[in-house]
Amino acid sequence: MSNINSFLVGFFDIISRMSIYDALDITIVAYIFYKIFMFIKDTRAEQVLKGIVLLLVATQLSETFKLHTLYWILLKTLDIGFLAAIIIFQPELRAGLEHIGRTKFNFFTKSGISTSEEEISHTIEEIVEALYSLSRQKIGALIIMERKTKINDIINTGTIIDSEISRQLLINIFIPNTPLHDGAVIIGDSKIKAAACFLPLTQSKDLSKDLGTRHRAGVGVSEVSDCITLIVSEETGDVSIAKSGKLYRDISKERMENILRSNFKTGAEEKSFLKGGIFR
């Protein structure tokens, strides 16, 4: 009991001597760790982070109990592991830096020219009608909707179109055996920018084994940018959507319209796509 009392006395003594700057410092660090954890949650980086924590604990224990050989091995492992982690998790680090870069600082920059609500509604309507027309015919399709992160490196792998968006053109692009049907269509700035584009494939082990290259490419590009990927299955006709490396399957037409409208609206503060799940 005396040990608990001593701990509480020491704890409150430390609290009483903390300045406002100490509290601010602790709050900022706690927030940074929280954001890092939420960013890597349910990814392979989470498992590696757990491994690093265990190594740090084992290293400290080996030093405490004077296990000199084990301590030296663990210390060298941590030194090499730090460099290895940077190389292995380059895609995750890139995604994290891009996430920071997409943060809005309105006191530094002015907002860009907004697309009108009517134009957004027309764009979404044309895309959705094309998707579900292709779905009924069981024609595979892959459409990438570019957002803040520009993907010109992917656009340049395909054929530049730079056309107004229409359901007829989108459907015609994906008709089998036409020149541009194999690959992805990139949509950005209310235009069809390019077709027959090549995408990076996801390395995720969580995707169902019955999913083919089209779905893996759709998820892959969503891992390296903030784009929204729309996918029509050639086998089942199901329409799926991918965002931030997550795949949501068998989306109804009405639900798809709601999702796209909530994520491409203008004039109001953007809502988080995954706040409480994709279907808020």
PyMOL commands that set and color helices and strands:
alter all, ss='L'
color gray80, all
select helices_A, chain A and resi 2-17+20-40+44-64+68-88+90-101+117-137+152-155+167-174+213-224+253-263
alter helices_A, ss='H'
color red, helices_A
select strands_A, chain A and resi 141-145+159-164+184-188+191-197+228-232+239-243+246-248
alter strands_A, ss='S'
color yellow, strands_A
deselect
rebuild
show_as cartoon
